[in-house]
Structure formats: C-alpha cells, structure tokens
Amino acid sequence: MSSFDEIMTMAVLDPNVLNSYVLLDPALAPVLAIGITAVSVALSLVISRSFFRSYSFAGFGYLLGLPVGFAFLGASYLFELSSVLFLADPILHPAFFWIQMLLQAEAFALIALSYYYRRSARGAGRQVARDIMVTIVPLLMIAIPFLLPTSVLVANPYFNYAGFADLSFYMRIFNILVIGYIFKSTIVSLVKAANIKLLYVPAAFALLWLEQYSLVIAYFDNSIVALVGSALARVAGLAMFAYIMHSVTSRRRLEIEARKTT
C-alpha cells in the first residue's frame, strides 16, 4: 500500500477529517475533485464577470459585493482542490483547508452585504436606528469569517486537525445562516417585482444552502452520500445562477442595441 493510500485510509477512520473527498476511493478522489472544481470555478467566474458587467452598467456601489463574492467563492474551490492534492503534506493540507474556509465564508458575506445594502438603500430614511444597523451589521458579517478562522489558527499553531474540523462545522453554520438571509432577500425581491423568472435566483441560493447543509451532515457521520449531494447541489446552484445571469446580460445587450438602432 502506497503512502497516499495509507493516509486516505487513516483519514477515513479519523473522525476529524478536513476534506470530505478523502472518504472516496483513493484513485477516484483526485479525479472527481479536479472535475468538480474545474466546473465550479468556471461557473463562479462566469457569474462574477456577469455581475461585474451589471455593476459597471448600473453604477450602484452595493452591487460590487456580488462579483467579488463569487470571485472569492471560485478561489475557495481552488484551495479546496489544493487541500485534496496535498493531502500527504501535514502543513499544506490543513493550510489550504483554512484558506478555503476563510474565503468561502467571506464570499457569502460579501454577497449578503450587497443584498443588505440594496435593502437599506431602498428603505433609507424610514428609521433612525437604520443608520446604526447599516454600520454594525456589515462589520460583523465581514469580521466573523476572518476572526473565527484566525482565532483557531492562533490557538492551534501546529494545525490541530480536531480544532480545524470543528472550525469547518462553525464556518458552515455561519454560511448556512448567511445564505438563508440571502435567500430571504431574494424571495422578497421576487414578490415585489412579481417576476416569475426571478425564481431562479432564490432557487440557486437554496441549492448553495443545501451544499453547506450536506457538508454539515458529512461532518457528523462522514457520509459519502452527503458529500456527493453537496457537490451536485453546488454545481446545480452555480449553473442555475450562470444561466439566469447570461439571460439577463443577453437581454440587456439586445435592449442597448435596439436603442442604438432607433
């Protein structure tokens, strides 16, 4: 048995695994991880690029969190893959895992901030306390994804796997809560706009929420079914988002061209 196979076997027996891909067959895990990551990163960049175009077109500052957030999300998938490929390295494996957790949580926080500022901008002047909330809530949403992983790293400078595994649980709970807020915000926008086509947006975030929830399940029982379900939910959610962004961008392009010709 090779050293890589031995590490994979130990990881399966270890309840404090950092990356759920180690639950798969050693020959299958890297191939599957590369394939899922390639699709996930490509879709994330497509979404980020589409949102950046929307930001450039509209000029609203609160929209900037969307392209940056999805760019961070794509980067987190690359570090997730790196933690799989460097599984045999006792330093790089947990280090890449730590970066993945930080980037992913920050990504969802930035996306949520765009929806939060959008809602605050529309409701400006309604409440005096709103000014305080607009200041405090964004600071908390940005600080928590950075401070929590940093505190774990400081407390476990030698990459204590048990501590890092617990970190993944808390960070994914944070992601679940943040995506839940985003889902609620998109539902409210859907109702106000009365546009059935916008249903794709909350549906996409619901799938990303399901990904995080499945990973929480995998944390408790090392379920391969939960791992596969999380990967499918992620790809489906990103693909749905890429589709709706492509549709919106194409429609705007047609509208602009029509204005130029008339």
Backbone bond lengths (Angstrom), bond angles and torsions (degrees), N, CA, C in turn:
res aa  C-N    CA-C-N  psi(-1)  N-CA   C-N-CA  omega(-1)  CA-C   N-CA-C  phi
1 M - - - 1.472 - - 1.529 109.81 -
2 S 1.329 116.33 130.21 1.458 120.66 -179.19 1.518 110.57 -71.69
3 S 1.341 114.30 165.46 1.462 119.19 179.85 1.521 111.09 -63.41
4 F 1.351 116.59 -35.55 1.469 119.88 179.27 1.527 110.37 -64.98
5 D 1.348 116.30 -42.58 1.464 120.33 179.27 1.518 110.84 -64.01
6 E 1.333 116.56 -38.30 1.463 120.07 179.39 1.531 110.92 -64.25
7 I 1.334 115.53 -41.54 1.461 119.57 179.81 1.515 110.20 -65.61
8 M 1.347 116.47 -39.98 1.458 119.93 179.35 1.521 110.47 -63.62
9 T 1.341 117.32 -40.50 1.453 121.16 179.42 1.520 111.02 -65.89
10 M 1.334 116.49 -41.18 1.460 120.59 178.16 1.519 110.80 -64.43
11 A 1.361 115.52 -37.24 1.460 119.24 -178.37 1.513 111.33 -65.83
12 V 1.356 115.97 -36.65 1.455 119.67 179.68 1.518 110.30 -66.02
13 L 1.326 116.87 -37.21 1.459 120.73 -179.23 1.521 111.67 -78.18
14 D 1.311 116.81 -23.11 1.455 121.28 -178.80 1.526 109.96 -79.28
15 P 1.325 118.50 122.57 1.471 119.64 179.50 1.520 113.14 -71.38
16 N 1.327 117.51 -9.86 1.461 121.22 -176.98 1.527 111.35 -106.96
17 V 1.328 116.76 47.07 1.461 120.24 179.23 1.522 108.66 -69.25
18 L 1.325 115.97 144.14 1.453 121.14 -179.11 1.519 112.25 -94.17
19 N 1.308 117.29 -27.75 1.455 121.30 -178.38 1.519 109.50 -131.04
20 S 1.318 116.67 121.59 1.464 120.84 -173.38 1.523 113.43 -67.32
21 Y 1.331 117.82 -14.99 1.461 119.83 178.52 1.526 111.91 -63.54
22 V 1.329 117.63 -21.80 1.456 120.12 -179.86 1.525 111.12 -69.50
23 L 1.312 117.49 -11.38 1.465 120.76 178.12 1.524 111.54 -75.57
24 L 1.335 116.31 -16.27 1.456 121.04 -178.40 1.526 111.00 -85.64
25 D 1.318 115.62 172.22 1.460 121.24 176.84 1.533 109.03 -59.88
26 P 1.339 117.99 136.41 1.473 120.85 -177.39 1.518 114.20 -55.08
27 A 1.324 117.10 -32.02 1.467 119.57 179.94 1.524 111.87 -79.08
28 L 1.315 116.37 -25.03 1.463 121.04 -176.66 1.524 113.05 -90.80
29 A 1.330 116.95 -33.27 1.467 121.46 -172.72 1.524 113.72 -55.31
30 P 1.360 119.73 -52.85 1.482 118.71 -178.01 1.524 112.52 -63.01
31 V 1.338 116.86 -39.98 1.474 120.45 -178.60 1.519 110.63 -64.51
32 L 1.336 116.25 -46.33 1.459 120.57 179.89 1.523 111.13 -65.33
33 A 1.324 116.21 -40.74 1.468 120.45 179.85 1.526 110.98 -63.34
34 I 1.336 117.09 -42.09 1.469 121.13 179.21 1.522 110.26 -64.19
35 G 1.325 117.05 -44.10 1.463 120.74 -178.86 1.519 112.50 -63.64
36 I 1.329 116.70 -48.50 1.466 121.07 -179.08 1.519 110.98 -65.48
37 T 1.345 115.69 -39.38 1.464 119.47 179.91 1.517 111.56 -66.10
38 A 1.329 116.69 -42.42 1.465 120.40 -179.48 1.527 110.60 -59.60
39 V 1.331 116.60 -45.34 1.465 120.48 179.39 1.528 110.45 -66.36
40 S 1.341 116.49 -43.91 1.468 121.18 -177.26 1.523 111.67 -63.63
41 V 1.330 116.43 -44.28 1.466 120.41 -179.06 1.526 110.33 -66.39
42 A 1.332 116.20 -42.98 1.462 120.02 -179.86 1.532 111.14 -61.07
43 L 1.324 116.81 -45.12 1.462 120.61 179.36 1.526 111.42 -66.06
44 S 1.336 116.68 -39.84 1.470 120.50 179.16 1.517 111.16 -62.30
45 L 1.336 117.17 -40.82 1.460 120.83 179.52 1.525 111.62 -69.19
46 V 1.330 116.55 -36.62 1.465 120.18 176.82 1.527 110.00 -62.84
47 I 1.338 115.89 -44.97 1.472 120.59 178.90 1.521 110.42 -64.17
48 S 1.330 116.80 -44.63 1.458 121.10 -179.67 1.524 110.84 -60.67
49 R 1.314 116.56 -43.82 1.473 121.29 -179.96 1.527 110.67 -63.97
50 S 1.330 116.48 -40.91 1.462 120.40 179.88 1.521 110.93 -65.52
51 F 1.336 116.29 -41.78 1.461 119.69 178.63 1.529 111.30 -67.19
52 F 1.330 116.43 -35.67 1.463 119.08 178.55 1.526 111.06 -65.35
53 R 1.329 116.47 -36.51 1.459 120.28 175.23 1.522 110.50 -63.76
54 S 1.340 115.68 -41.56 1.466 119.54 178.44 1.518 110.74 -64.10
55 Y 1.338 115.64 -39.36 1.470 120.26 178.34 1.524 110.32 -63.68
56 S 1.336 117.40 -43.65 1.456 121.20 179.80 1.526 111.21 -65.00
57 F 1.332 115.17 -35.13 1.462 119.94 -178.20 1.528 111.69 -74.52
58 A 1.349 116.22 -44.08 1.461 120.61 -175.43 1.523 112.39 -84.44
59 G 1.349 116.64 -37.51 1.451 120.24 179.42 1.513 115.43 79.13
60 F 1.343 117.23 10.81 1.459 120.17 178.59 1.527 109.36 -83.30
61 G 1.339 116.32 126.98 1.454 120.80 -176.37 1.514 113.99 -62.98
62 Y 1.351 117.40 -33.52 1.457 119.72 -176.56 1.525 112.54 -68.14
63 L 1.335 117.40 -16.84 1.461 119.88 -179.81 1.528 112.56 -75.71
64 L 1.330 117.89 -15.50 1.460 121.00 -175.25 1.527 112.09 -63.87
65 G 1.344 117.44 -27.36 1.462 119.87 179.34 1.513 112.99 -64.98
66 L 1.325 118.01 -23.39 1.464 121.28 -178.82 1.531 112.71 -71.57
67 P 1.343 119.88 -53.65 1.467 118.17 178.17 1.521 113.12 -65.24
68 V 1.338 116.87 -38.42 1.467 119.65 178.57 1.524 110.48 -67.24
69 G 1.326 116.39 -39.96 1.459 120.12 -179.93 1.518 112.38 -62.04
70 F 1.326 117.12 -45.48 1.465 119.53 179.62 1.527 111.79 -71.40
71 A 1.332 117.53 -28.23 1.465 120.03 173.84 1.529 110.08 -66.14
72 F 1.329 116.56 -43.15 1.463 121.11 175.91 1.527 110.95 -62.10
73 L 1.337 115.61 -38.41 1.466 119.83 179.92 1.521 110.29 -62.96
74 G 1.332 116.64 -43.36 1.457 120.12 176.93 1.518 111.96 -62.64
75 A 1.332 117.30 -39.56 1.462 121.20 178.06 1.528 111.11 -64.79
76 S 1.331 116.87 -37.07 1.471 119.75 179.46 1.521 111.30 -63.64
77 Y 1.343 116.34 -34.02 1.468 119.68 177.98 1.529 111.04 -67.56
78 L 1.334 116.53 -34.82 1.466 119.79 177.71 1.529 110.84 -65.34
79 F 1.334 116.53 -40.98 1.462 119.40 178.58 1.529 111.39 -71.22
80 E 1.323 116.66 -30.08 1.464 119.65 174.06 1.528 109.95 -62.43
81 L 1.332 116.26 -44.30 1.454 120.67 176.85 1.518 110.99 -62.87
82 S 1.324 117.16 -41.17 1.466 121.10 179.97 1.517 111.39 -61.29
83 S 1.339 116.70 -37.00 1.464 119.32 179.08 1.511 111.50 -66.91
84 V 1.355 116.44 -26.94 1.469 120.26 176.07 1.523 110.26 -76.11
85 L 1.322 116.00 -46.56 1.467 120.23 -176.96 1.523 112.60 -67.40
86 F 1.347 117.09 -27.99 1.464 120.90 179.58 1.529 110.53 -106.59
87 L 1.322 115.25 36.01 1.457 120.46 -178.23 1.518 112.51 -59.92
88 A 1.332 116.76 -32.79 1.464 120.65 -177.54 1.527 113.27 -78.83
89 D 1.328 117.19 -9.72 1.462 120.83 -179.24 1.525 109.56 -91.88
90 P 1.335 118.73 117.28 1.472 120.90 -176.18 1.524 114.15 -70.24
91 I 1.333 117.25 -10.60 1.467 120.48 179.55 1.530 110.98 -105.20
92 L 1.331 116.18 -51.23 1.461 119.40 -176.24 1.529 112.48 -68.45
93 H 1.335 116.95 -36.95 1.463 119.77 -179.13 1.535 112.19 -57.60
94 P 1.333 119.74 -55.16 1.474 118.73 178.09 1.518 112.99 -71.00
95 A 1.357 117.76 -28.51 1.460 119.84 179.42 1.526 111.01 -66.02
96 F 1.325 116.29 -44.90 1.465 119.93 177.61 1.529 110.89 -65.21
97 F 1.329 115.97 -36.25 1.467 120.22 176.99 1.528 110.08 -61.75
98 W 1.318 116.95 -44.19 1.467 122.10 -179.71 1.531 110.77 -61.29
99 I 1.333 116.71 -44.78 1.465 120.90 179.39 1.526 110.24 -64.28
100 Q 1.333 116.19 -40.13 1.458 120.22 178.29 1.521 111.48 -58.48
101 M 1.336 117.03 -47.24 1.459 121.29 -179.04 1.528 111.02 -61.55
102 L 1.338 116.10 -42.49 1.462 120.38 -178.29 1.526 110.73 -65.74
103 L 1.333 117.07 -48.75 1.457 120.99 -177.07 1.526 112.01 -64.17
104 Q 1.331 115.98 -40.75 1.457 119.21 -177.32 1.527 111.61 -66.37
105 A 1.336 116.47 -43.22 1.460 120.20 178.85 1.522 110.85 -65.85
106 E 1.344 116.67 -41.26 1.455 119.74 177.51 1.528 110.90 -64.18
107 A 1.316 116.71 -35.57 1.465 120.97 179.74 1.528 110.85 -61.09
108 F 1.323 116.35 -50.64 1.465 119.92 -179.87 1.530 111.12 -65.94
109 A 1.337 116.68 -33.99 1.466 120.24 178.44 1.530 110.52 -65.31
110 L 1.318 117.75 -42.11 1.461 121.57 179.38 1.526 111.35 -65.14
111 I 1.336 115.72 -41.28 1.465 119.66 177.87 1.526 110.12 -63.36
112 A 1.334 116.15 -42.65 1.465 120.36 179.25 1.529 111.02 -64.09
113 L 1.338 116.71 -36.87 1.458 120.01 179.87 1.525 111.84 -63.00
114 S 1.325 117.11 -35.21 1.457 119.85 177.78 1.524 110.61 -61.89
115 Y 1.330 116.03 -43.82 1.464 119.44 178.40 1.530 110.81 -69.35
116 Y 1.324 115.88 -34.94 1.467 119.37 -179.85 1.526 110.96 -66.74
117 Y 1.333 116.63 -46.44 1.459 120.31 179.65 1.527 111.57 -67.68
118 R 1.317 115.89 -33.22 1.463 119.13 176.68 1.520 110.74 -62.38
119 R 1.330 115.25 -44.27 1.459 119.70 179.11 1.526 111.05 -67.61
120 S 1.342 117.25 -40.13 1.462 121.35 -179.84 1.520 111.22 -66.12
121 A 1.342 115.93 -38.19 1.463 119.76 -179.91 1.524 111.00 -64.96
122 R 1.333 115.80 -38.27 1.460 119.48 -179.62 1.518 112.19 -72.28
123 G 1.336 114.92 -28.45 1.457 117.91 -178.04 1.509 113.42 -104.51
124 A 1.331 116.92 19.37 1.464 120.81 -177.89 1.524 110.74 -61.77
125 G 1.338 114.81 137.67 1.447 120.57 177.27 1.508 115.10 90.31
126 R 1.338 117.15 -4.55 1.458 119.26 -178.11 1.515 112.31 -78.95
127 Q 1.345 115.61 -37.01 1.456 119.55 -177.10 1.517 109.75 -137.05
128 V 1.349 115.65 142.10 1.462 119.63 177.61 1.516 110.39 -68.43
129 A 1.353 116.10 -36.68 1.469 120.27 -178.08 1.512 112.24 -67.36
130 R 1.335 116.92 -15.79 1.459 119.99 -178.27 1.527 111.76 -61.62
131 D 1.346 116.09 -35.26 1.470 120.01 -179.73 1.528 111.03 -61.63
132 I 1.332 116.46 -38.47 1.463 120.86 179.27 1.522 109.93 -68.67
133 M 1.332 116.05 -43.37 1.461 120.33 -179.12 1.525 111.13 -64.40
134 V 1.323 115.96 -38.73 1.460 120.22 179.96 1.521 110.94 -62.51
135 T 1.324 117.50 -26.76 1.460 121.78 179.02 1.522 111.92 -86.58
136 I 1.330 117.46 -44.65 1.461 121.67 -172.73 1.521 112.40 -75.79
137 V 1.329 117.12 -48.75 1.470 120.52 -174.63 1.528 112.48 -58.61
138 P 1.346 119.96 -48.23 1.466 118.64 178.32 1.521 113.44 -59.49
139 L 1.342 116.36 -39.26 1.461 119.25 179.05 1.517 111.54 -61.61
140 L 1.335 117.02 -41.88 1.459 121.14 179.02 1.521 111.19 -66.01
141 M 1.319 116.53 -43.05 1.466 120.25 -176.94 1.514 111.96 -65.76
142 I 1.328 117.01 -32.84 1.459 120.14 178.55 1.524 111.54 -83.19
143 A 1.340 116.65 -35.53 1.459 120.65 -174.75 1.528 112.49 -74.23
144 I 1.326 117.86 -40.75 1.473 120.58 -175.49 1.522 112.45 -58.99
145 P 1.346 120.14 -48.34 1.467 119.22 179.98 1.522 113.90 -62.91
146 F 1.338 117.36 -21.68 1.461 119.88 178.97 1.521 111.73 -91.99
147 L 1.333 116.75 -43.81 1.462 120.50 -174.47 1.520 112.63 -71.63
148 L 1.335 117.69 -38.05 1.462 119.95 -177.96 1.527 112.51 -64.25
149 P 1.350 119.58 -50.77 1.469 118.67 176.27 1.528 112.85 -63.25
150 T 1.340 116.45 -35.89 1.467 119.41 -179.98 1.519 111.53 -65.62
151 S 1.346 116.83 -39.78 1.464 120.02 178.98 1.517 111.31 -64.93
152 V 1.334 116.56 -37.18 1.470 120.08 177.76 1.514 110.32 -67.34
153 L 1.336 116.80 -39.42 1.467 120.60 179.49 1.519 110.98 -66.12
154 V 1.320 116.94 -38.94 1.465 120.87 178.51 1.520 110.79 -67.80
155 A 1.340 116.48 -40.15 1.464 120.76 -179.36 1.524 111.98 -72.46
156 N 1.365 116.07 -26.86 1.464 120.29 -179.11 1.530 109.47 -127.70
157 P 1.322 117.60 70.33 1.465 119.96 -175.46 1.516 113.51 -65.11
158 Y 1.330 117.65 -16.36 1.462 120.52 -179.76 1.519 111.28 -101.17
159 F 1.331 116.34 25.72 1.461 122.42 175.90 1.520 112.02 55.64
160 N 1.326 114.75 61.73 1.448 120.43 174.89 1.523 109.01 -67.40
161 Y 1.336 116.71 115.21 1.459 120.42 -173.47 1.524 112.08 -63.89
162 A 1.322 117.09 -36.98 1.466 120.08 179.34 1.523 110.74 -62.33
163 G 1.314 116.72 -42.26 1.463 120.99 178.48 1.511 111.98 -66.26
164 F 1.323 116.77 -39.62 1.457 120.63 179.19 1.525 111.43 -69.95
165 A 1.331 116.75 -36.00 1.464 120.30 177.38 1.526 110.47 -64.38
166 D 1.336 116.03 -41.67 1.464 119.76 175.89 1.525 110.65 -64.27
167 L 1.340 116.42 -35.06 1.456 120.37 177.31 1.526 110.39 -59.78
168 S 1.316 116.69 -42.44 1.463 119.89 -179.40 1.523 111.11 -60.92
169 F 1.337 116.25 -36.58 1.464 120.00 178.58 1.524 110.83 -64.17
170 Y 1.332 116.90 -49.27 1.462 120.23 -177.82 1.523 112.12 -67.33
171 M 1.325 117.25 -37.89 1.450 119.95 179.92 1.524 111.16 -67.64
172 R 1.327 116.86 -35.89 1.464 119.30 179.32 1.522 111.45 -74.06
173 I 1.322 116.48 -30.95 1.466 118.92 172.26 1.529 109.43 -63.95
174 F 1.331 116.29 -42.11 1.460 120.72 175.76 1.531 110.33 -59.28
175 N 1.331 116.37 -45.40 1.467 120.22 179.51 1.524 111.16 -61.55
176 I 1.322 116.41 -40.65 1.462 120.62 179.69 1.527 110.65 -61.06
177 L 1.325 116.29 -43.54 1.462 120.58 179.94 1.531 111.19 -65.93
178 V 1.323 116.03 -42.97 1.467 120.13 -178.44 1.533 110.73 -67.26
179 I 1.334 116.46 -44.73 1.470 119.09 178.55 1.520 110.13 -65.00
180 G 1.331 116.71 -33.91 1.453 119.79 175.35 1.521 111.85 -59.94
181 Y 1.335 116.06 -40.93 1.467 120.35 176.71 1.530 110.36 -64.23
182 I 1.340 116.49 -43.02 1.465 120.02 179.04 1.522 110.21 -61.63
183 F 1.328 116.57 -43.46 1.467 121.73 179.62 1.531 110.31 -58.74
184 K 1.326 115.80 -45.88 1.463 120.24 178.83 1.523 111.09 -61.23
185 S 1.328 116.89 -42.31 1.465 120.93 -179.80 1.522 111.66 -63.95
186 T 1.338 116.67 -40.02 1.464 119.45 179.74 1.519 111.34 -70.01
187 I 1.319 117.53 -33.42 1.467 120.62 176.89 1.530 110.06 -65.06
188 V 1.343 116.11 -43.00 1.465 120.28 178.50 1.523 110.33 -61.22
189 S 1.343 116.84 -43.43 1.462 120.64 178.46 1.519 110.87 -63.93
190 L 1.331 116.37 -37.60 1.464 121.19 179.40 1.527 111.01 -63.15
191 V 1.330 116.44 -43.69 1.461 121.19 -179.71 1.521 111.00 -65.89
192 K 1.341 116.38 -42.79 1.461 120.12 -178.56 1.522 111.61 -67.37
193 A 1.339 115.94 -39.03 1.462 119.37 -178.61 1.517 112.77 -79.13
194 A 1.335 116.22 -21.88 1.473 121.80 -179.20 1.529 110.70 54.27
195 N 1.336 114.93 40.75 1.465 121.11 -178.67 1.519 108.17 -117.77
196 I 1.323 116.77 110.30 1.463 121.25 -175.79 1.522 111.91 -64.78
197 K 1.347 116.77 -24.63 1.465 119.56 179.98 1.523 111.48 -65.54
198 L 1.335 117.07 -26.08 1.460 120.60 179.15 1.524 112.46 -71.32
199 L 1.323 117.35 -6.35 1.459 121.08 179.72 1.524 111.89 -61.46
200 Y 1.337 116.36 -25.11 1.463 120.33 179.20 1.532 111.63 -62.96
201 V 1.331 116.96 -31.94 1.460 120.35 -175.77 1.529 111.76 -67.11
202 P 1.358 119.71 -55.40 1.470 118.00 176.43 1.523 112.63 -63.20
203 A 1.330 117.39 -31.12 1.467 120.26 177.99 1.528 110.36 -64.17
204 A 1.336 116.52 -39.74 1.467 120.74 178.84 1.524 110.61 -65.03
205 F 1.331 116.68 -43.40 1.463 119.58 179.10 1.526 111.13 -68.97
206 A 1.330 117.06 -31.33 1.461 120.24 176.47 1.532 110.52 -63.12
207 L 1.326 116.65 -37.33 1.463 120.62 177.58 1.523 111.29 -69.01
208 L 1.335 117.14 -38.82 1.466 120.15 176.10 1.530 110.80 -66.64
209 W 1.327 116.50 -34.32 1.471 121.03 174.03 1.522 109.98 -63.97
210 L 1.329 116.24 -42.00 1.464 121.20 179.70 1.526 110.75 -63.97
211 E 1.327 117.07 -35.01 1.469 120.25 176.82 1.526 110.50 -59.37
212 Q 1.332 116.26 -49.11 1.461 120.49 -178.78 1.528 111.03 -64.86
213 Y 1.317 116.33 -40.34 1.472 120.39 179.18 1.531 110.59 -63.34
214 S 1.324 117.08 -41.34 1.470 121.01 178.85 1.521 111.06 -63.50
215 L 1.329 117.16 -36.92 1.461 120.40 178.15 1.525 111.61 -68.96
216 V 1.336 116.88 -31.26 1.464 119.91 173.94 1.523 109.89 -65.40
217 I 1.330 116.65 -41.53 1.470 120.56 176.75 1.528 109.98 -61.20
218 A 1.331 116.98 -43.57 1.464 120.98 179.08 1.517 111.57 -63.05
219 Y 1.332 117.94 -30.20 1.462 122.19 178.45 1.530 110.47 -61.85
220 F 1.330 116.69 -36.87 1.461 120.44 -176.08 1.530 113.29 -83.25
221 D 1.331 117.45 -37.71 1.476 118.05 -173.26 1.525 114.62 -126.57
222 N 1.363 117.53 8.79 1.463 120.52 -179.41 1.534 111.62 50.68
223 S 1.320 115.76 44.17 1.457 121.56 -176.28 1.526 111.16 -79.12
224 I 1.327 115.65 123.59 1.458 120.39 175.75 1.521 109.90 -68.80
225 V 1.332 116.72 -34.99 1.463 121.17 178.36 1.533 109.88 -61.16
226 A 1.334 116.58 -42.29 1.461 120.43 178.56 1.525 110.90 -65.24
227 L 1.341 116.82 -38.22 1.467 120.70 178.20 1.517 110.61 -63.00
228 V 1.330 116.85 -48.82 1.467 120.94 -179.66 1.530 109.89 -63.23
229 G 1.343 115.63 -41.18 1.460 119.54 178.69 1.515 112.35 -61.93
230 S 1.333 117.13 -39.32 1.464 120.98 179.18 1.524 110.87 -64.98
231 A 1.334 116.77 -40.42 1.467 120.42 179.92 1.522 111.16 -66.14
232 L 1.339 116.52 -43.32 1.464 120.48 179.35 1.529 110.83 -65.10
233 A 1.347 116.61 -41.16 1.463 120.56 -179.92 1.532 110.39 -64.53
234 R 1.336 116.63 -40.52 1.468 120.20 179.07 1.518 111.44 -61.76
235 V 1.337 116.54 -52.51 1.464 120.41 -177.20 1.527 110.63 -62.62
236 A 1.339 116.90 -41.84 1.467 120.43 -179.82 1.528 110.61 -64.53
237 G 1.341 117.12 -42.10 1.456 120.67 179.71 1.517 112.20 -64.09
238 L 1.333 116.90 -46.01 1.460 120.74 179.53 1.530 111.18 -66.31
239 A 1.341 116.72 -39.39 1.462 120.14 178.84 1.525 110.83 -63.72
240 M 1.325 116.68 -40.99 1.464 120.60 178.35 1.523 110.67 -64.04
241 F 1.330 115.96 -40.71 1.460 120.39 178.88 1.528 110.61 -65.90
242 A 1.328 116.92 -42.96 1.464 121.09 179.12 1.525 110.32 -62.15
243 Y 1.325 116.67 -37.45 1.464 120.96 179.88 1.522 111.08 -64.91
244 I 1.332 117.08 -48.41 1.465 119.82 -177.80 1.520 110.80 -67.31
245 M 1.346 117.67 -36.90 1.466 120.04 178.42 1.525 110.85 -67.62
246 H 1.324 117.05 -37.98 1.471 120.66 176.73 1.526 110.34 -63.92
247 S 1.336 116.34 -41.09 1.462 120.52 179.89 1.524 111.03 -64.21
248 V 1.332 116.06 -44.73 1.465 120.18 -179.43 1.520 110.78 -65.14
249 T 1.344 116.31 -44.45 1.469 120.45 -179.04 1.519 111.28 -63.78
250 S 1.337 116.49 -41.92 1.459 120.65 179.87 1.523 110.97 -64.87
251 R 1.345 116.81 -40.50 1.458 120.37 179.92 1.523 110.95 -65.20
252 R 1.338 116.48 -41.02 1.470 119.43 178.44 1.517 111.07 -65.10
253 R 1.341 116.04 -38.00 1.464 119.34 -179.91 1.529 110.02 -63.86
254 L 1.341 116.31 -40.86 1.456 120.40 179.14 1.527 111.26 -65.69
255 E 1.352 115.87 -38.57 1.463 119.87 179.40 1.525 111.06 -65.43
256 I 1.339 116.63 -41.13 1.465 120.78 179.23 1.530 110.43 -65.57
257 E 1.334 116.98 -43.18 1.460 120.37 179.14 1.517 111.12 -64.62
258 A 1.346 115.99 -37.42 1.463 119.46 178.90 1.521 111.28 -65.40
259 R 1.336 116.76 -37.32 1.465 120.43 178.78 1.523 110.89 -66.86
260 K 1.339 115.24 -36.44 1.470 118.69 -178.22 1.522 111.18 -68.53
261 T 1.329 117.19 -31.65 1.462 120.58 -176.75 1.514 113.30 -86.43
262 T 1.349 117.09 -8.80 1.462 119.95 -178.59 1.532 111.52 -107.17
